[in-house]
Amino acid sequence: MADPQTVTLALLARRAPGATVCPSEVARAIAPDWRAAMPAVHAAIDALVRERRVRLSWQGTPLTTRSGPYRIGRVGEE
């Protein structure tokens, strides 16, 4: 399985400024059984948030922590 942090940052780099990715997109990119990969994706996203390398939001509203559905975006592109 590819590193979820690396894949997340790569997916974001290919998106337009301000665009976000869904955690399931990351999981689908790293494992054939994407649902089984979700715990690793969530843990990786939590680490990236702590390091202030990504931001979280849901329906345009910023989130400080992962809770329920969320989108992942680049820091500084709110």
Backbone bond lengths (Angstrom), bond angles and torsions (degrees), N, CA, C in turn:
res aa  C-N    CA-C-N  psi(-1)  N-CA   C-N-CA  omega(-1)  CA-C   N-CA-C  phi
1 M - - - 1.451 - - 1.534 108.07 -
2 A 1.318 115.55 134.26 1.459 121.32 177.85 1.528 109.98 -69.46
3 D 1.306 116.35 159.93 1.454 122.06 -179.59 1.538 110.19 -71.29
4 P 1.332 118.11 120.00 1.465 120.69 -177.29 1.527 113.96 -61.06
5 Q 1.340 117.47 -33.81 1.464 118.94 178.41 1.519 110.83 -65.21
6 T 1.322 116.05 -46.64 1.461 120.88 -179.77 1.518 110.75 -62.12
7 V 1.312 116.95 -43.86 1.465 121.21 -179.48 1.527 110.62 -65.13
8 T 1.321 117.45 -41.76 1.469 120.77 178.53 1.520 110.85 -58.79
9 L 1.321 116.29 -49.35 1.462 120.11 -178.56 1.529 111.25 -65.32
10 A 1.321 117.68 -35.93 1.466 120.95 177.83 1.529 111.20 -67.17
11 L 1.327 117.32 -42.30 1.465 120.32 177.97 1.531 110.58 -62.37
12 L 1.320 116.83 -42.83 1.459 120.31 178.69 1.525 111.87 -64.16
13 A 1.326 116.66 -37.80 1.465 120.65 -179.08 1.524 111.65 -63.26
14 R 1.321 116.73 -27.00 1.470 120.74 -179.32 1.529 112.54 -87.12
15 R 1.316 117.36 -6.02 1.465 121.20 -178.08 1.526 110.62 -92.27
16 A 1.306 114.52 159.50 1.464 121.03 175.21 1.523 109.38 -64.52
17 P 1.326 117.09 154.41 1.469 119.08 176.06 1.525 110.48 -54.21
18 G 1.315 115.64 136.06 1.453 121.39 179.82 1.513 114.92 84.86
19 A 1.331 117.78 -11.68 1.465 121.42 179.97 1.529 110.15 -75.15
20 T 1.312 115.34 156.69 1.462 121.56 -179.20 1.522 110.15 -124.52
21 V 1.331 114.91 168.37 1.462 120.88 174.18 1.522 108.52 -125.07
22 C 1.291 115.13 155.10 1.457 122.60 177.36 1.532 108.02 -91.09
23 P 1.314 118.06 142.88 1.464 118.82 178.06 1.530 112.83 -57.55
24 S 1.327 117.46 -30.85 1.464 118.89 179.11 1.527 111.65 -68.06
25 E 1.348 117.30 -27.40 1.470 119.89 175.10 1.522 110.21 -64.07
26 V 1.318 115.83 -40.95 1.467 120.47 177.56 1.523 109.15 -63.10
27 A 1.318 116.85 -47.75 1.467 121.07 -178.92 1.529 111.11 -60.40
28 R 1.320 117.09 -41.66 1.474 120.27 179.30 1.527 111.71 -65.64
29 A 1.316 116.27 -29.28 1.463 120.34 -180.00 1.526 112.66 -77.64
30 I 1.329 117.09 -18.99 1.474 118.20 -175.44 1.516 114.58 -108.18
31 A 1.334 117.85 -16.18 1.466 117.84 -174.71 1.524 111.46 -153.55
32 P 1.333 117.39 140.99 1.459 120.33 176.39 1.531 112.06 -60.88
33 D 1.334 116.96 -38.75 1.464 121.51 176.64 1.527 107.04 -94.90
34 W 1.331 116.22 80.07 1.460 120.68 -170.68 1.521 112.86 -63.43
35 R 1.305 117.75 -32.52 1.474 118.95 179.44 1.531 111.18 -63.68
36 A 1.305 117.09 -38.32 1.465 120.79 178.08 1.534 111.56 -67.98
37 A 1.332 116.92 -23.56 1.464 121.52 -179.91 1.530 112.68 -83.58
38 M 1.321 118.20 -11.44 1.466 120.77 -175.11 1.535 114.17 -59.73
39 P 1.328 120.79 -40.84 1.473 118.25 177.28 1.540 112.45 -58.82
40 A 1.319 117.52 -40.06 1.466 120.71 177.76 1.525 110.61 -66.49
41 V 1.325 117.12 -38.39 1.466 120.91 178.18 1.522 109.76 -64.68
42 H 1.327 117.40 -47.88 1.465 119.89 179.78 1.534 111.10 -58.58
43 A 1.320 117.33 -43.96 1.468 120.99 179.12 1.527 110.90 -62.15
44 A 1.333 116.58 -41.42 1.465 120.54 179.51 1.524 110.95 -65.71
45 I 1.315 116.87 -40.91 1.460 120.62 179.33 1.522 109.93 -65.99
46 D 1.321 117.33 -42.13 1.465 120.29 177.19 1.530 110.22 -56.62
47 A 1.317 117.51 -43.19 1.469 121.41 179.41 1.530 110.61 -65.19
48 L 1.330 117.49 -43.27 1.468 120.42 179.05 1.527 111.42 -63.93
49 V 1.314 117.34 -35.88 1.471 120.83 176.74 1.531 109.67 -66.26
50 R 1.324 117.32 -46.17 1.477 120.56 178.47 1.526 111.02 -58.37
51 E 1.337 116.39 -36.95 1.466 121.19 -179.87 1.527 111.92 -81.88
52 R 1.324 116.82 -1.03 1.471 124.19 -178.92 1.531 112.27 59.05
53 R 1.330 115.31 37.14 1.467 120.45 178.20 1.517 111.60 -96.66
54 V 1.330 117.04 -20.90 1.466 122.18 175.11 1.519 108.38 -137.45
55 R 1.330 114.62 164.46 1.461 121.20 175.31 1.520 107.89 -122.92
56 L 1.304 115.91 159.29 1.460 121.60 178.81 1.522 109.63 -116.22
57 S 1.323 115.68 149.58 1.460 120.62 174.83 1.521 108.42 -155.08
58 W 1.322 114.54 166.26 1.456 121.27 172.07 1.518 107.40 -145.72
59 Q 1.312 114.87 122.04 1.456 123.52 -178.85 1.525 111.28 50.75
60 G 1.336 114.90 42.10 1.454 121.42 176.43 1.518 115.39 84.43
61 T 1.310 117.98 -6.58 1.464 121.70 179.92 1.523 109.35 -95.69
62 P 1.335 117.98 124.29 1.466 119.96 178.66 1.528 111.78 -62.66
63 L 1.327 115.56 143.43 1.463 122.68 175.34 1.523 107.98 -117.21
64 T 1.318 117.05 139.77 1.465 119.47 177.22 1.515 111.69 -85.02
65 T 1.339 116.35 -28.80 1.463 120.94 177.39 1.526 108.59 -139.04
66 R 1.302 115.16 162.15 1.458 121.14 178.73 1.514 109.19 -73.28
67 S 1.334 115.53 123.81 1.452 120.84 179.46 1.518 107.78 -156.74
68 G 1.325 116.98 116.87 1.458 119.33 -177.17 1.525 110.73 68.26
69 P 1.329 116.84 -154.85 1.468 119.45 -179.39 1.529 110.17 -67.46
70 Y 1.324 115.63 146.56 1.455 120.50 179.49 1.516 110.91 -156.45
71 R 1.334 114.57 161.23 1.458 123.49 173.57 1.525 107.21 -119.85
72 I 1.324 115.34 155.32 1.464 122.10 -177.22 1.524 107.97 -113.96
73 G 1.330 116.39 131.77 1.455 120.75 179.58 1.518 111.08 -135.57
74 R 1.323 114.61 169.35 1.458 120.34 176.63 1.524 109.55 -77.37
75 V 1.302 116.19 144.24 1.464 122.06 177.53 1.522 108.34 -66.38
76 G 1.342 115.17 139.39 1.462 120.00 178.43 1.503 114.02 86.76
77 E 1.318 117.75 1.02 1.471 121.65 -179.45 1.517 109.92 -121.49
78 E 1.307 115.90 49.19 1.462 120.28 -178.42 1.478 110.94 -73.08
